[in-house]
Amino acid sequence: MSELSRATDGTYPTTCWECSTCCGAVATVRDGRVTEFGPYRSHPYSRGAFCIKGIRGAPGSTYSESRLLHPMRRLGERGEGKWARISWDEALDEMAERLAAVRQAYGPEAIVGATSGAYFSRSVILALALRSIGSPNWMINQDLCGGCRAVSARVTGLDITRGEDIDNTRCALVVGRNPSVADPVEWAALKAAKKRAARIIVIDPKRTPAAQMADLWLAPRIGTDAALALAMTHVLISEGLYDRAFVERWCHGFNELASRATQFTPAMAEGYTGVPADQIAAAARMYADGPSTFVSGHGIDAFSAGVQTFRAYHCLVAISGNIDRPGGNLRMRTPRGFRTYGELLHMPEFRLDAATEKRTIGADRFPLWAGPKGWQTACHNPSVIEAMLTGRPYPVRALYASGVNILVTYPDTRRTIEALRSLDFVAVAAHTMTPTAEQADIVLPKTTTLEEEEVSFMPSGPTVLFTRAVVPPQAEARSEIDITLPLLAKMAERQAITRHLLPWRSQREFNSYLLGDSGIRIEDLEEAGYYQVSAVPVTPEQRRFATRTGKVELCSPVLEELGLDPVPGYQPPAQSRLTTAEASEFPLILITGDREKSYHHSRFRDQPWALKVSPDPQLTIHPETAQALGLDDGAWVHLEVARGKGACRLRVRLSDDTRRDVVNTGMGWWLPRDPAPEHGALDVNINAALSYDGPYDPVSGSSDIRGLRCRVRPIP
């Protein structure tokens, strides 16, 4: 499609990419500008579900007064906030020259990328560009957002996501997820299921809207979900409620799992979780009376026992017989011949040599996360920060960050700032001048959802989604492939390429490659905005499980070979390992990651509509706790974490939806109106108070960012 036709007035089907839900959307273009962006009501996956992030966020990012529109070069010291506009040729020449200099002086591994992860094509393109330079090192956000779930799924052999067939379920088990805010498609499906008399079990310490409509709500102590899942497993096995035929034919290690479950009777689990034993047993029996679907969230993800917690639930799903069962959890039904982003990263023709991949930072400690056997082959982020500052295990001297705001989204903000300021070269591609962009030498303007073309696969549809570039890029903004292709050409001129691994000449060619020989034509995607895949489950007979045994590995040979516990287990939360004095000094427990409808991670913080809805970062506190601390609703407080790295300023919001000993807050806060270069990232950003030093999940390397002991003090 030509640039001119993309700007033609009309109404176009597309997909909203402002969060990972990816709702079907309709864009209206008038006078070459998107005037409306709203729900695609007949879309087979999203069925008209939509939210304010799409309606206001997508046009707001595109037409924001604060949007970056031209490449810029830093003047003066890094972080000083002085910039000069330059051309794309000047920007890419400087990037190529300085990256090539780092490569020559320290080796290609000294160049690191940062992006959100292989949920977007920009991340895959960035990873392939780095591999072309010879570096296996790129950082993603998923160690703190969905990574433990994904690693558990790979280890166990279950390529499921969550709630793939709510429409046909009799029971939905919702664990650590608030779909009313996080996922409008899922929330609509759950409400419809409830209306037709499906049972809803919610496991969450907070009384979310899902908990309020649940038939059974279990509120465990923070970080004890694995014990609860193992107790439910105990009930299924001891009462003969598991699927014997499926277990015998398609599960490996049932005896080991059954033995572990004997240690977690409901009565014993009550001691760990605080959930009454009879409620645990009732939940297990309700779930066993399926078909049932497991709907998981980040609440059991980003902490140092996340993989084993997810393993406990994944094994529960498997023995219950709800895998590939209508109304249960359905494995990926990708069209034959279609290539997903994750698959592309692991294809041999796009890989570096084995020796180089093994040098990926973190691969020695977390080989199922980083390096050739890793989920996305990405680095262990805290280890990269360490390498920037200390040169261990080897120097990292240059960073290219695209579409991420790591100074806000990574824990220990001060240390991340220190690390970036220590580098020889930093380039950032962004929509607006974020705190991360403020630390760059070169800043590049990126395209938005309304200006980009994407082809992707939504497992819960199952649907191939198409995102249309409905308008041309504003001013000089470019997509990732239009940045990296000329950059690699300039690197090649400097003999700084190992092997060119981006064979496509445009985003359209890349998208056509993803479609492969699936029989899906991109022209048809343009016309409809999607391609609906057959919803018929894939049976184990048709496609065995992606493990060494070809079965669901309840007991994992891979984990055992790494010297890790091969069977799901329970590790007491880190906050229970503090000294008595520390626990007394930090009496509350912090949960981070609360979702807001007006924001997605650190995005939209510069948009007036979002600030009108939510102008300040909130800390939700139980009214009785606030009264004991002398805090009124709306009061400003400082929050500090035991063994943390600083303080964070938050505004009190009173609610009895949270436990008396727990406080809740979101993430991603920064204030564009505040002074550069931090723009509030050291003030109102919870990550300024958190540590990235571990303890780490032994499989994924994830750090604790919730379930942490904290204290709250009023600001006079």
Buried (B, 14 or more C-beta within 10 A) or exposed (E): EEEEEBBEEEEBBBBBBBBBBBBBBBBBBEEEBBEEBBBBEEBBBBBBBBBBBBBBBBBBBBBBEEBBEBBBBBEEEBBEBEBEEBEBEBBBBBBBBBBBBBBEEBBBBBBBBBBBBBBBBBBBBBBBBBBBBBBBBBBBBBBBBBBBBBBBBBBBBBBBBBBBBBBBBBBBBBBBBBBBBBBBBBBBBBBEBBEEEBBBBBBBBBBBBBBEBBBBBBBBBBBBBBBBBBBBBBBBBBEEBBBEEBBEEBBBBBEBBBEBBEBBBBEBBBEBBBBBBEBBBBBBBBBBEBBBBBBBBBBBBBBBBBBBBBBBBBBBBBBBBBBBBBBBBBBBBBBEEBBBBBBBBBEEEBBBEEEBBBBBBBBBEBBBBBBBBBBBBBBBBBBBBBBBBEEEBBBBBBBBBBBBBBBBBBBBBBBBBEBBBBBBBBBBBBBBBBBBBBBBBBBBBBBBBBBBBBBBBBBBBBBBBBBBBBBBBBEBBBBBBBBBBBBBEBBBEBEBBBEBBBEBEEBBEBBBEBBEEBEBEBEBBBEBBBBEBEBEBBEBEEBEBBBEBBBBBBBBBBBBEBEBBBBBBBBBBBBBEBEEEEBEEBBBBBBBBBBBBBBBBBBBBBBEBBBEBBEBBBBBBBBEBBEEBEBEEEBBBBBBBBBBBBBBBBBBBBBEBBBEEBBBBBBBBBBBEBEBBBBBBBBBBBBBBBBBBEBBBBBBBBBBBBBBBBBBEEEE
